[in-house]
């Protein structure tokens, strides 16, 4: 959008199913690039996208050797040296100013070598330019549009324009959710998170916000362009990391001009009853909170996370009292945790008011994070390559199974099962109980919980709940089946 606003032609190509071995797909990509004839190609990626980005870049450079390629996003920022094995340039950190400056330079036939934030290879050495300051005025630079002009997608070896119908057919949940952000930055610097690296890179933990007027204007425009949007999904790291004045202005404006249900992510310490009541009146329907671990030792000493077990339970009770749909993040497979830490997580989940849906992840040691550096020193054998690891593929250990079941079984059942586990996990009584309750949980209580959570989001309307569940079926089934299988490491193809 910034390029278009600055009068540059810009094309956006989505490659959701890129396969370096598909010759027909490669031919369609080659034709698209030939027809567009770009002066520059940018590829945005996270660590899980690395191999596909590498394969795609290799192919483009082989086919169009004269077009410079810039990588940007989380992975290039934390691993510029690895990224420069493929890309001509890497954008470190924020890229909004960088892409404009690069395009200005190329239009004037000037070198990109001194553009801020860029890294590149010179005489076998990695050169890193100084960073531009963090963008303060997000209203000026941070622009959202779901389907910008000249957006395309590759589908079945053909590249087609993206309109609302194409977007819905190819997007998650059939396009009923509109994603946006009202802020950038996070007040926490958890050791496992990319914000841990970004905060150290910029020596700042500042939360920068778009104005309420600009956020509301964007959402109004989106809804006008697609009346089937049901949820506004705020992807802010912590939506509530704002002043009370900002929150009051948002609630009043959103309630008056939008009124559609919305989803937010928050940190437990930022939750209070007054805020939640105001937000619900404005349209808040879903809340995502991070528990991560029920052990205060883990959160404080390992994750350096300023949120305790008590904070989480207090926040969860407020959310439950206000009948909001909720999903809570839990981190598993932490080699620095003791069994006592893991049991505290189970106990915390048992105490958490139901219904809620657990989002369980396998702790992944991403390059650049503080916990990765610790793991390199203390347990390098426990580091799965984050480029190919499925973060949802946590190990199917007994303790992880119990942790998941705690979200669905009653407090009485789980306490009884946990007591047997602590007396001896090899006992016949525990094994029989685990098998019985696991089947009960997986076949009855988990699907029922999912239904109850979505029912909350639809104000108790069964017809609307059934209708909405159709949109979640594909992604929901994947998460559901994941519990029955071991961790998946994605296959890789190396050049």
VOPAGU-2260 file (C-alpha; in pm, 1 decimal, decimal comma):
REM VOPAGU-2260
SITE   aa  ch    i         X         Y         Z
SITE  UNK   A    0       0,0       0,0       0,0
SITE  UNK   A    1     286,1     244,0      72,9
SITE  UNK   A    2     425,8     189,9    -276,6
SITE  UNK   A    3      86,8     248,4    -438,3
SITE  UNK   A    4      33,8     560,3    -231,2
SITE  UNK   A    5     371,3     688,9    -353,3
SITE  UNK   A    6     265,1     638,8    -716,6
SITE  UNK   A    7     469,0     326,4    -778,3
SITE  UNK   A    8     319,0      23,3    -948,7
SITE  UNK   A    9     314,3    -262,8    -701,6
SITE  UNK   A   10     198,6    -623,1    -736,1
SITE  UNK   A   11     125,0    -865,1    -455,3
SITE  UNK   A   12     154,1   -1237,6    -531,2
SITE  UNK   A   13      34,5   -1501,5    -282,1
SITE  UNK   A   14     195,0   -1845,2    -313,2
SITE  UNK   A   15      21,6   -2047,3     -39,7
SITE  UNK   A   16     112,6   -2385,3    -189,4
SITE  UNK   A   17     452,1   -2321,9    -343,8
SITE  UNK   A   18     627,9   -2643,3    -445,1
SITE  UNK   A   19     974,2   -2619,9    -597,9
SITE  UNK   A   20     916,3   -2952,3    -775,7
SITE  UNK   A   21     602,8   -2837,2    -959,6
SITE  UNK   A   22     716,1   -2738,9   -1311,1
SITE  UNK   A   23     372,4   -2612,2   -1416,9
SITE  UNK   A   24     353,6   -2387,0   -1115,1
SITE  UNK   A   25     705,2   -2261,6   -1186,9
SITE  UNK   A   26     602,9   -2177,3   -1542,6
SITE  UNK   A   27     308,6   -1969,4   -1420,5
SITE  UNK   A   28     535,7   -1780,0   -1179,5
SITE  UNK   A   29     790,6   -1722,1   -1456,4
SITE  UNK   A   30     523,4   -1582,0   -1687,7
SITE  UNK   A   31     384,3   -1357,3   -1413,8
SITE  UNK   A   32     726,7   -1207,9   -1338,1
SITE  UNK   A   33     802,8   -1168,9   -1709,6
SITE  UNK   A   34     473,7    -984,2   -1768,6
SITE  UNK   A   35     508,6    -758,9   -1463,3
SITE  UNK   A   36     879,9    -691,3   -1524,4
SITE  UNK   A   37     953,2    -571,6   -1168,7
SITE  UNK   A   38    1251,5    -358,7   -1073,8
SITE  UNK   A   39    1258,2    -528,3    -734,1
SITE  UNK   A   40    1111,3    -838,5    -570,8
SITE  UNK   A   41    1043,2    -852,2    -197,3
SITE  UNK   A   42     971,1   -1171,4      -5,2
SITE  UNK   A   43     841,0   -1163,3     353,0
SITE  UNK   A   44     893,7   -1470,6     567,5
SITE  UNK   A   45     902,5   -1627,6     910,2
SITE  UNK   A   46    1133,7   -1913,8    1004,7
SITE  UNK   A   47     885,3   -2182,7     900,6
SITE  UNK   A   48     877,8   -2027,6     550,4
SITE  UNK   A   49    1255,3   -2036,9     505,8
SITE  UNK   A   50    1293,1   -2341,2     283,4
SITE  UNK   A   51    1015,3   -2241,2      44,6
SITE  UNK   A   52    1148,4   -1884,7      31,0
SITE  UNK   A   53    1496,7   -2018,9     -39,9
SITE  UNK   A   54    1370,7   -2246,9    -317,3
SITE  UNK   A   55    1161,0   -1968,3    -471,5
SITE  UNK   A   56    1449,9   -1720,1    -457,5
SITE  UNK   A   57    1687,3   -1973,5    -613,1
SITE  UNK   A   58    1443,7   -2025,5    -900,4
SITE  UNK   A   59    1380,8   -1653,5    -959,7
SITE  UNK   A   60    1751,3   -1566,4    -958,1
SITE  UNK   A   61    1821,9   -1852,6   -1195,7
SITE  UNK   A   62    1544,3   -1736,0   -1431,0
SITE  UNK   A   63    1569,9   -1356,3   -1386,9
SITE  UNK   A   64    1927,1   -1292,6   -1268,2
SITE  UNK   A   65    1904,0    -915,4   -1310,8
SITE  UNK   A   66    1618,9    -854,4   -1061,3
SITE  UNK   A   67    1735,1    -777,8    -705,7
SITE  UNK   A   68    1555,1    -973,1    -432,7
SITE  UNK   A   69    1503,7    -841,7     -79,5
SITE  UNK   A   70    1397,3   -1061,5     209,1
SITE  UNK   A   71    1218,0    -908,9     506,3
SITE  UNK   A   72    1025,1   -1024,2     811,1
SITE  UNK   A   73    1108,0   -1198,3    1134,2
SITE  UNK   A   74    1349,3   -1463,3    1008,4
SITE  UNK   A   75    1570,1   -1234,0     796,0
SITE  UNK   A   76    1581,3    -988,7    1085,9
SITE  UNK   A   77    1712,8   -1243,2    1335,7
SITE  UNK   A   78    1920,6   -1445,0    1084,5
SITE  UNK   A   79    2050,0   -1206,8     815,6
SITE  UNK   A   80    2363,0   -1413,4     748,7
SITE  UNK   A   81    2160,1   -1725,3     666,2
SITE  UNK   A   82    1915,2   -1523,1     457,4
SITE  UNK   A   83    2192,3   -1364,4     251,2
SITE  UNK   A   84    2290,4   -1707,8     128,1
SITE  UNK   A   85    1990,8   -1661,6    -104,1
SITE  UNK   A   86    1869,0   -1299,8    -108,5
SITE  UNK   A   87    2062,3   -1004,4    -251,8
SITE  UNK   A   88    1953,0    -786,1      38,7
SITE  UNK   A   89    1792,5    -838,7     376,7
SITE  UNK   A   90    1574,2    -584,5     552,2
SITE  UNK   A   91    1644,4    -590,8     926,4
SITE  UNK   A   92    1357,9    -465,4    1141,7
SITE  UNK   A   93    1080,4    -242,2    1012,1
SITE  UNK   A   94    1051,4    -225,6     635,0
SITE  UNK   A   95     794,1      45,1     563,9
SITE  UNK   A   96    1053,1     319,7     501,6
SITE  UNK   A   97    1301,5      78,3     349,1
SITE  UNK   A   98    1083,5     -37,2      60,4
SITE  UNK   A   99    1003,5     323,0     -37,3
SITE  UNK   A  100    1367,9     426,7     -22,9
SITE  UNK   A  101    1477,4     122,0    -224,1
SITE  UNK   A  102    1219,3     195,4    -492,3
SITE  UNK   A  103    1320,7     562,1    -505,8
SITE  UNK   A  104    1684,3     460,7    -550,1
SITE  UNK   A  105    1611,5     208,4    -822,6
SITE  UNK   A  106    1392,7     455,1   -1014,0
SITE  UNK   A  107    1693,1     691,9   -1014,1
SITE  UNK   A  108    1933,9     408,4   -1101,4
SITE  UNK   A  109    2116,8     452,9    -771,7
SITE  UNK   A  110    2277,9     189,4    -548,9
SITE  UNK   A  111    2094,0      38,6    -254,0
SITE  UNK   A  112    2412,8     -17,9     -57,7
SITE  UNK   A  113    2357,6     263,2     193,7
SITE  UNK   A  114    1981,8     229,3     247,6
SITE  UNK   A  115    1904,1     208,8     618,6
SITE  UNK   A  116    1815,4    -131,2     770,0
SITE  UNK   A  117    1960,1    -322,2     473,7
SITE  UNK   A  118    2221,6    -595,1     498,8
SITE  UNK   A  119    2408,8    -737,9     201,9
SITE  UNK   A  120    2724,0    -926,3     106,7
SITE  UNK   A  121    3036,2    -741,1      -4,5
SITE  UNK   A  122    3366,9    -913,7     -73,5
SITE  UNK   A  123    3250,6   -1215,2     124,9
SITE  UNK   A  124    3152,1   -1008,2     431,1
SITE  UNK   A  125    2806,9    -924,9     565,5
SITE  UNK   A  126    2751,7    -549,7     564,5
SITE  UNK   A  127    2479,1    -409,0     789,5
SITE  UNK   A  128    2360,9     -51,5     752,7
SITE  UNK   A  129    2240,7     159,1    1042,4
SITE  UNK   A  130    1877,5     117,3    1144,7
SITE  UNK   A  131    1621,0     383,1    1077,2
SITE  UNK   A  132    1453,7     494,7    1401,3
SITE  UNK   A  133    1130,2     317,7    1488,4
SITE  UNK   A  134     832,0     472,2    1313,4
SITE  UNK   A  135     642,7     693,8    1556,1
SITE  UNK   A  136     355,3     799,1    1331,5
SITE  UNK   A  137     190,1     468,9    1241,6
SITE  UNK   A  138    -100,6     654,2    1082,5
SITE  UNK   A  139     131,1     774,6     807,5
SITE  UNK   A  140     315,4     450,2     736,3
SITE  UNK   A  141     114,5     158,0     866,8
SITE  UNK   A  142    -160,6      94,0     610,9
SITE  UNK   A  143    -391,4    -207,7     587,0
SITE  UNK   A  144    -602,9    -336,1     301,8
SITE  UNK   A  145    -701,3    -699,3     271,9
SITE  UNK   A  146    -704,7    -710,0    -106,2
SITE  UNK   A  147    -488,2    -424,6    -235,5
SITE  UNK   A  148    -509,6    -338,9    -605,9
SITE  UNK   A  149    -304,5    -574,6    -825,3
SITE  UNK   A  150    -321,3    -868,2    -580,9
SITE  UNK   A  151    -280,6   -1216,3    -726,3
SITE  UNK   A  152    -272,3   -1575,4    -607,1
SITE  UNK   A  153    -144,7   -1901,2    -753,4
SITE  UNK   A  154    -419,0   -2163,8    -763,9
SITE  UNK   A  155    -378,5   -2498,4    -940,3
SITE  UNK   A  156     -83,6   -2379,8   -1149,2
SITE  UNK   A  157    -255,9   -2060,6   -1261,8
SITE  UNK   A  158    -211,4   -1708,5   -1129,4
SITE  UNK   A  159    -539,1   -1520,8   -1094,9
SITE  UNK   A  160    -645,7   -1181,0    -953,5
SITE  UNK   A  161    -770,8   -1178,0    -596,0
SITE  UNK   A  162   -1122,2   -1046,3    -546,3
SITE  UNK   A  163   -1355,9   -1111,2    -251,6
SITE  UNK   A  164   -1477,5   -1443,0    -392,6
SITE  UNK   A  165   -1123,8   -1571,2    -458,0
SITE  UNK   A  166   -1010,3   -1451,1    -116,9
SITE  UNK   A  167   -1291,6   -1631,8      62,5
SITE  UNK   A  168   -1231,3   -1954,1    -126,3
SITE  UNK   A  169    -860,9   -1959,7     -46,0
SITE  UNK   A  170    -840,4   -1798,3     297,8
SITE  UNK   A  171    -862,9   -1947,5     642,1
SITE  UNK   A  172   -1217,4   -1965,4     778,4
SITE  UNK   A  173   -1360,8   -1857,1     443,5
SITE  UNK   A  174   -1273,9   -1493,3     498,2
SITE  UNK   A  175   -1522,9   -1420,1     778,0
SITE  UNK   A  176   -1241,6   -1266,1     984,9
SITE  UNK   A  177   -1073,6    -937,0     899,8
SITE  UNK   A  178    -723,8    -903,4    1045,7
SITE  UNK   A  179    -577,4    -571,3    1151,7
SITE  UNK   A  180    -357,8    -409,3    1417,5
SITE  UNK   A  181    -399,1     -96,9    1624,4
SITE  UNK   A  182     -45,4    -102,5    1765,0
SITE  UNK   A  183     308,0    -230,9    1723,9
SITE  UNK   A  184     527,0    -358,0    2005,2
SITE  UNK   A  185     483,5    -553,6    2326,0
SITE  UNK   A  186     532,3    -447,1    2688,8
SITE  UNK   A  187     688,2    -787,6    2762,3
SITE  UNK   A  188    1013,8    -930,0    2634,4
SITE  UNK   A  189     960,2   -1303,2    2689,9
SITE  UNK   A  190    1273,3   -1505,7    2628,1
SITE  UNK   A  191    1110,8   -1731,7    2365,9
SITE  UNK   A  192     951,7   -1453,5    2158,3
SITE  UNK   A  193    1074,4   -1254,4    1859,4
SITE  UNK   A  194     991,1    -938,7    2055,2
SITE  UNK   A  195    1279,0   -1037,5    2281,6
SITE  UNK   A  196    1511,7    -984,2    1985,3
SITE  UNK   A  197    1334,0    -676,7    1846,4
SITE  UNK   A  198    1339,5    -498,2    2181,9
SITE  UNK   A  199    1713,9    -557,2    2209,7
SITE  UNK   A  200    1770,5    -461,3    1844,9
SITE  UNK   A  201    1600,6    -122,4    1884,5
SITE  UNK   A  202    1683,2     -85,0    2255,2
SITE  UNK   A  203    1318,5      -3,3    2312,3
SITE  UNK   A  204     997,2    -163,8    2434,7
SITE  UNK   A  205     783,2     127,5    2323,0
SITE  UNK   A  206     421,9      57,3    2226,5
SITE  UNK   A  207     328,7     265,8    1923,2
SITE  UNK   A  208     -35,9     316,0    1834,8
SITE  UNK   A  209    -242,8     416,7    1540,6
SITE  UNK   A  210    -507,0     675,5    1614,4
SITE  UNK   A  211    -856,4     546,5    1687,5
SITE  UNK   A  212    -996,3     747,3    1395,3
SITE  UNK   A  213    -761,1     582,5    1144,0
SITE  UNK   A  214    -826,8     230,7    1278,9
SITE  UNK   A  215   -1204,1     281,0    1264,8
SITE  UNK   A  216   -1184,1     431,5     915,8
SITE  UNK   A  217    -992,8     126,4     792,5
SITE  UNK   A  218   -1246,9    -116,8     940,1
SITE  UNK   A  219   -1539,1      80,9     797,1
SITE  UNK   A  220   -1376,9      61,9     454,9
SITE  UNK   A  221   -1319,5    -312,6     489,6
SITE  UNK   A  222   -1679,3    -386,5     590,2
SITE  UNK   A  223   -1812,6    -167,9     311,2
SITE  UNK   A  224   -1603,8    -370,9      66,1
SITE  UNK   A  225   -1718,2    -706,7     207,0
SITE  UNK   A  226   -2043,6    -728,2     399,4
SITE  UNK   A  227   -1980,9   -1094,7     492,2
SITE  UNK   A  228   -1702,0   -1007,9     739,0
SITE  UNK   A  229   -1818,5   -1128,0    1081,1
SITE  UNK   A  230   -1519,9   -1069,8    1310,5
SITE  UNK   A  231   -1257,2    -798,5    1335,8
SITE  UNK   A  232    -941,4    -968,0    1457,8
SITE  UNK   A  233    -690,5    -739,5    1630,4
SITE  UNK   A  234    -346,3    -897,9    1606,5
SITE  UNK   A  235    -179,7    -658,9    1852,9
SITE  UNK   A  236      55,0    -836,8    2093,9
SITE  UNK   A  237    -140,4    -674,2    2376,0
SITE  UNK   A  238    -447,3    -478,6    2271,0
SITE  UNK   A  239    -486,3    -337,9    2622,6
SITE  UNK   A  240    -136,1    -186,7    2644,1
SITE  UNK   A  241    -280,4     161,2    2604,0
SITE  UNK   A  242    -404,4     451,5    2810,0
SITE  UNK   A  243    -753,2     449,1    2958,1
SITE  UNK   A  244    -835,0     753,0    2744,0
SITE  UNK   A  245    -740,3     566,8    2424,9
SITE  UNK   A  246    -945,6     263,8    2529,2
SITE  UNK   A  247   -1252,9     474,2    2610,2
SITE  UNK   A  248   -1226,8     654,4    2275,5
SITE  UNK   A  249   -1192,2     322,7    2093,0
SITE  UNK   A  250   -1490,0     163,1    2268,5
SITE  UNK   A  251   -1717,5     460,1    2201,4
SITE  UNK   A  252   -1616,2     493,1    1837,1
SITE  UNK   A  253   -1621,6     120,1    1762,4
SITE  UNK   A  254   -1963,0      73,5    1923,0
SITE  UNK   A  255   -2107,9     366,7    1729,4
SITE  UNK   A  256   -1951,5     310,8    1385,8
SITE  UNK   A  257   -1866,7     -61,2    1362,3
SITE  UNK   A  258   -2053,0    -273,1    1615,9
SITE  UNK   A  259   -1928,5    -603,9    1472,7
SITE  UNK   A  260   -1787,7    -871,3    1708,3
SITE  UNK   A  261   -1412,1    -844,2    1754,9
SITE  UNK   A  262   -1123,7   -1052,7    1883,5
SITE  UNK   A  263    -831,4    -931,6    2092,2
SITE  UNK   A  264    -510,4   -1064,1    2241,7
SITE  UNK   A  265    -407,8    -947,9    2586,0
SITE  UNK   A  266    -168,0   -1006,2    2872,1
SITE  UNK   A  267    -333,5   -1114,3    3200,9
SITE  UNK   A  268    -188,6    -825,0    3402,2
SITE  UNK   A  269    -364,8    -576,1    3172,4
SITE  UNK   A  270    -709,6    -727,3    3229,7
SITE  UNK   A  271    -951,9    -570,0    3473,1
SITE  UNK   A  272   -1327,7    -592,1    3511,1
SITE  UNK   A  273   -1401,4    -233,7    3407,6
SITE  UNK   A  274   -1201,7    -263,8    3083,6
SITE  UNK   A  275   -1363,9    -593,9    2988,6
SITE  UNK   A  276   -1716,1    -461,0    3050,7
SITE  UNK   A  277   -1647,4    -156,0    2830,4
SITE  UNK   A  278   -1494,1    -370,0    2556,8
SITE  UNK   A  279   -1780,5    -619,2    2561,4
SITE  UNK   A  280   -2032,1    -338,8    2526,0
SITE  UNK   A  281   -1834,8    -224,3    2222,0
SITE  UNK   A  282   -1839,6    -571,4    2063,8
SITE  UNK   A  283   -1562,5    -779,6    2220,7
SITE  UNK   A  284   -1645,5   -1148,1    2168,3
SITE  UNK   A  285   -1321,5   -1350,1    2177,4
SITE  UNK   A  286   -1017,9   -1309,4    2405,0
SITE  UNK   A  287    -679,2   -1475,7    2369,9
SITE  UNK   A  288    -458,3   -1485,2    2680,4
SITE  UNK   A  289    -119,5   -1641,6    2737,5
SITE  UNK   A  290     -83,1   -1868,0    3038,5
SITE  UNK   A  291     229,5   -2031,7    2888,6
SITE  UNK   A  292     305,1   -2206,5    3219,2
SITE  UNK   A  293     119,0   -2241,7    3546,9
SITE  UNK   A  294     451,6   -2236,4    3727,7
SITE  UNK   A  295     554,6   -1898,0    3863,2
SITE  UNK   A  296     915,4   -2017,5    3862,1
SITE  UNK   A  297     897,3   -2091,6    3489,6
SITE  UNK   A  298     732,9   -1764,1    3401,0
SITE  UNK   A  299     965,1   -1554,9    3614,0
SITE  UNK   A  300    1302,2   -1729,2    3584,4
SITE  UNK   A  301    1285,2   -1905,5    3247,1
SITE  UNK   A  302    1050,2   -1693,4    3036,9
SITE  UNK   A  303    1116,2   -1365,5    3224,1
SITE  UNK   A  304     747,8   -1300,4    3185,2
SITE  UNK   A  305     582,7   -1051,8    3419,1
SITE  UNK   A  306     259,7   -1245,9    3461,7
SITE  UNK   A  307     191,9   -1494,0    3741,6
SITE  UNK   A  308     -42,2   -1787,0    3788,1
SITE  UNK   A  309    -257,0   -1565,7    4009,6
SITE  UNK   A  310    -271,2   -1294,1    3742,2
SITE  UNK   A  311    -388,2   -1542,9    3481,0
SITE  UNK   A  312    -660,5   -1698,6    3696,5
SITE  UNK   A  313    -791,1   -1356,2    3797,8
SITE  UNK   A  314    -808,1   -1248,9    3431,1
SITE  UNK   A  315    -968,2   -1578,4    3324,2
SITE  UNK   A  316   -1240,6   -1541,5    3587,2
SITE  UNK   A  317   -1324,2   -1189,8    3466,6
SITE  UNK   A  318   -1346,7   -1315,9    3109,0
SITE  UNK   A  319   -1567,0   -1606,6    3216,5
SITE  UNK   A  320   -1795,2   -1384,7    3425,5
SITE  UNK   A  321   -1858,3   -1170,7    3119,0
SITE  UNK   A  322   -1942,7   -1474,9    2904,2
SITE  UNK   A  323   -1671,0   -1414,2    2647,5
SITE  UNK   A  324   -1532,0   -1687,5    2423,0
SITE  UNK   A  325   -1169,6   -1753,3    2512,3
SITE  UNK   A  326    -863,3   -1942,2    2400,2
SITE  UNK   A  327    -553,9   -1965,1    2616,1
SITE  UNK   A  328    -193,8   -2033,1    2510,5
SITE  UNK   A  329       8,6   -2303,1    2687,0
SITE  UNK   A  330     374,5   -2382,8    2616,6
SITE  UNK   A  331     482,8   -2747,6    2637,8
SITE  UNK   A  332     811,3   -2938,3    2591,7
SITE  UNK   A  333    1023,0   -2700,1    2798,5
SITE  UNK   A  334    1346,3   -2883,8    2890,8
SITE  UNK   A  335    1415,3   -2633,3    3169,9
SITE  UNK   A  336    1094,6   -2721,3    3355,7
SITE  UNK   A  337    1076,7   -2976,3    3634,8
SITE  UNK   A  338     788,5   -3216,1    3682,5
SITE  UNK   A  339     669,4   -2989,9    3962,7
SITE  UNK   A  340     651,9   -2697,6    3716,8
SITE  UNK   A  341     451,4   -2908,6    3474,2
SITE  UNK   A  342     208,9   -3017,0    3744,4
SITE  UNK   A  343     151,8   -2653,6    3840,3
SITE  UNK   A  344      41,8   -2593,2    3481,4
SITE  UNK   A  345    -208,2   -2879,0    3505,7
SITE  UNK   A  346    -337,3   -2748,9    3839,0
SITE  UNK   A  347    -377,4   -2399,1    3695,1
SITE  UNK   A  348    -573,1   -2529,1    3396,3
SITE  UNK   A  349    -794,3   -2732,4    3631,8
SITE  UNK   A  350    -875,1   -2411,5    3822,5
SITE  UNK   A  351    -941,6   -2207,2    3507,5
SITE  UNK   A  352   -1316,3   -2142,5    3459,4
SITE  UNK   A  353   -1462,5   -2341,8    3172,4
SITE  UNK   A  354   -1539,0   -2341,0    2888,0
SITE  UNK   A  355   -1226,0   -2222,7    2711,1
SITE  UNK   A  356   -1016,8   -2367,2    2432,1
SITE  UNK   A  357    -648,5   -2444,4    2491,5
SITE  UNK   A  358    -390,6   -2350,9    2227,3
SITE  UNK   A  359     -97,3   -2578,5    2303,6
SITE  UNK   A  360     243,3   -2521,3    2149,7
SITE  UNK   A  361     576,2   -2695,1    2161,8
SITE  UNK   A  362     844,3   -2457,5    2292,2
SITE  UNK   A  363    1058,7   -2373,0    1991,0
SITE  UNK   A  364    1408,1   -2230,1    2014,7
SITE  UNK   A  365    1408,0   -1962,3    1747,0
SITE  UNK   A  366    1738,7   -1805,8    1650,2
SITE  UNK   A  367    1795,5   -1469,1    1812,4
SITE  UNK   A  368    1581,2   -1540,4    2117,8
SITE  UNK   A  369    1728,5   -1535,3    2466,5
SITE  UNK   A  370    1607,6   -1886,6    2545,0
SITE  UNK   A  371    1777,3   -2017,1    2228,0
SITE  UNK   A  372    2112,0   -1888,1    2354,3
SITE  UNK   A  373    2053,4   -2061,2    2686,3
SITE  UNK   A  374    1957,9   -2387,3    2518,0
SITE  UNK   A  375    2274,1   -2376,4    2305,5
SITE  UNK   A  376    2479,2   -2373,9    2624,9
SITE  UNK   A  377    2277,5   -2608,7    2845,5
SITE  UNK   A  378    2092,1   -2857,0    2622,1
SITE  UNK   A  379    2183,1   -2826,0    2253,3
SITE  UNK   A  380    2053,0   -3179,5    2192,0
SITE  UNK   A  381    1699,5   -3056,5    2272,6
SITE  UNK   A  382    1695,6   -2795,5    1996,6
SITE  UNK   A  383    1477,6   -2898,3    1703,6
SITE  UNK   A  384    1553,2   -2698,2    1391,4
SITE  UNK   A  385    1289,5   -2421,2    1399,1
SITE  UNK   A  386    1300,3   -2396,2    1019,3
SITE  UNK   A  387    1126,8   -2730,7     988,9
SITE  UNK   A  388     948,8   -2779,3    1319,4
SITE  UNK   A  389     571,4   -2775,1    1356,7
SITE  UNK   A  390     514,3   -2566,6    1670,7
SITE  UNK   A  391     174,4   -2732,7    1719,9
SITE  UNK   A  392     338,4   -3076,9    1717,7
SITE  UNK   A  393     414,8   -3112,0    2086,9
SITE  UNK   A  394     542,2   -3445,3    2218,3
SITE  UNK   A  395     275,1   -3695,0    2321,8
SITE  UNK   A  396     417,8   -3754,2    2667,2
SITE  UNK   A  397     195,0   -3851,1    2956,8
SITE  UNK   A  398     238,3   -3512,2    3123,2
SITE  UNK   A  399     141,3   -3328,9    2801,9
SITE  UNK   A  400    -161,6   -3553,2    2757,6
SITE  UNK   A  401    -274,7   -3472,6    3111,1
SITE  UNK   A  402    -219,4   -3102,6    3047,2
SITE  UNK   A  403    -449,4   -3109,2    2745,6
SITE  UNK   A  404    -714,9   -3318,0    2920,7
SITE  UNK   A  405    -724,4   -3069,9    3209,4
SITE  UNK   A  406    -891,6   -2817,5    2979,5
SITE  UNK   A  407   -1186,1   -3048,5    2911,6
SITE  UNK   A  408   -1246,4   -3282,0    3204,2
SITE  UNK   A  409   -1419,6   -3172,6    3523,4
SITE  UNK   A  410   -1215,1   -3058,2    3821,3
SITE  UNK   A  411   -1312,9   -3370,8    4015,3
SITE  UNK   A  412   -1208,9   -3612,7    3739,9
SITE  UNK   A  413    -879,4   -3436,2    3670,5
SITE  UNK   A  414    -778,6   -3411,0    4036,0
SITE  UNK   A  415    -845,8   -3781,9    4077,8
SITE  UNK   A  416    -637,6   -3866,7    3769,8
SITE  UNK   A  417    -355,3   -3630,0    3864,4
SITE  UNK   A  418    -341,2   -3779,9    4213,0
SITE  UNK   A  419    -296,6   -4128,6    4063,2
SITE  UNK   A  420     -25,0   -3996,3    3831,0
SITE  UNK   A  421     169,6   -3845,2    4119,3
SITE  UNK   A  422     151,7   -4175,2    4308,6
SITE  UNK   A  423     302,6   -4359,9    4012,8
SITE  UNK   A  424     247,2   -4324,1    3640,2
SITE  UNK   A  425     332,1   -4689,1    3581,8
SITE  UNK   A  426      54,6   -4813,1    3807,5
SITE  UNK   A  427    -224,1   -5014,9    3647,9
SITE  UNK   A  428    -489,0   -4791,5    3805,3
SITE  UNK   A  429    -339,9   -4478,0    3652,8
SITE  UNK   A  430    -286,0   -4632,9    3309,1
SITE  UNK   A  431    -643,7   -4761,6    3296,1
SITE  UNK   A  432    -779,2   -4426,6    3414,8
SITE  UNK   A  433    -565,1   -4237,3    3164,3
SITE  UNK   A  434    -689,3   -4447,1    2873,6
SITE  UNK   A  435   -1053,2   -4418,4    2980,1
SITE  UNK   A  436   -1049,7   -4045,6    3045,7
SITE  UNK   A  437    -839,8   -3969,8    2740,3
SITE  UNK   A  438   -1096,9   -4135,0    2516,8
SITE  UNK   A  439   -1377,2   -3961,1    2705,4
SITE  UNK   A  440   -1202,0   -3627,5    2673,0
SITE  UNK   A  441   -1109,9   -3661,3    2306,1
SITE  UNK   A  442   -1435,9   -3809,2    2181,3
SITE  UNK   A  443   -1688,9   -3621,1    2393,1
SITE  UNK   A  444   -1563,2   -3338,1    2611,0
SITE  UNK   A  445   -1325,3   -3169,7    2367,4
SITE  UNK   A  446   -1576,5   -3141,5    2078,4
SITE  UNK   A  447   -1840,0   -3032,6    2330,5
SITE  UNK   A  448   -1607,2   -2766,7    2470,9
SITE  UNK   A  449   -1533,3   -2632,3    2125,4
SITE  UNK   A  450   -1908,1   -2608,5    2059,0
SITE  UNK   A  451   -1969,9   -2432,9    2391,3
SITE  UNK   A  452   -1694,8   -2177,1    2326,2
SITE  UNK   A  453   -1827,6   -2091,7    1980,4
SITE  UNK   A  454   -2178,3   -2081,8    2131,1
SITE  UNK   A  455   -2058,3   -1809,8    2370,5
SITE  UNK   A  456   -1923,6   -1613,7    2074,3
SITE  UNK   A  457   -2269,0   -1629,6    1918,4
SITE  UNK   A  458   -2460,7   -1518,0    2228,6
SITE  UNK   A  459   -2612,0   -1860,6    2282,5
SITE  UNK   A  460   -2759,6   -1894,2    1933,7
SITE  UNK   A  461   -2737,4   -2258,8    1824,4
SITE  UNK   A  462   -2822,3   -2189,2    1455,5
SITE  UNK   A  463   -2549,4   -1921,9    1434,6
SITE  UNK   A  464   -2304,2   -2151,1    1614,0
SITE  UNK   A  465   -2365,7   -2438,2    1373,6
SITE  UNK   A  466   -2327,6   -2200,3    1081,5
SITE  UNK   A  467   -1998,7   -2064,3    1216,1
SITE  UNK   A  468   -1854,9   -2406,8    1291,6
SITE  UNK   A  469   -1861,2   -2480,9     919,6
SITE  UNK   A  470   -1600,7   -2209,6     865,4
SITE  UNK   A  471   -1373,3   -2350,3    1137,7
SITE  UNK   A  472   -1410,6   -2714,1    1035,4
SITE  UNK   A  473   -1089,1   -2754,2     837,5
SITE  UNK   A  474    -853,3   -2576,8    1080,6
SITE  UNK   A  475   -1038,1   -2719,5    1381,9
SITE  UNK   A  476   -1007,1   -3077,7    1258,9
SITE  UNK   A  477    -632,8   -3032,5    1207,0
SITE  UNK   A  478    -584,2   -2915,2    1565,7
SITE  UNK   A  479    -811,4   -3189,1    1695,8
SITE  UNK   A  480    -629,8   -3470,3    1512,6
SITE  UNK   A  481    -291,6   -3331,0    1615,0
SITE  UNK   A  482    -334,0   -3468,5    1967,7
SITE  UNK   A  483    -338,1   -3827,4    1837,4
SITE  UNK   A  484     -11,4   -3810,8    1647,0
SITE  UNK   A  485     349,8   -3736,1    1729,9
SITE  UNK   A  486     536,8   -3416,5    1646,8
SITE  UNK   A  487     570,8   -3350,3    1278,2
SITE  UNK   A  488     893,6   -3223,1    1127,8
SITE  UNK   A  489     826,4   -3075,3     787,6
SITE  UNK   A  490    1004,5   -3238,6     496,2
SITE  UNK   A  491    1277,7   -3029,7     339,3
SITE  UNK   A  492    1439,6   -2998,2       1,2
SITE  UNK   A  493    1789,8   -2860,0     -15,3
SITE  UNK   A  494    1963,2   -2731,5    -322,8
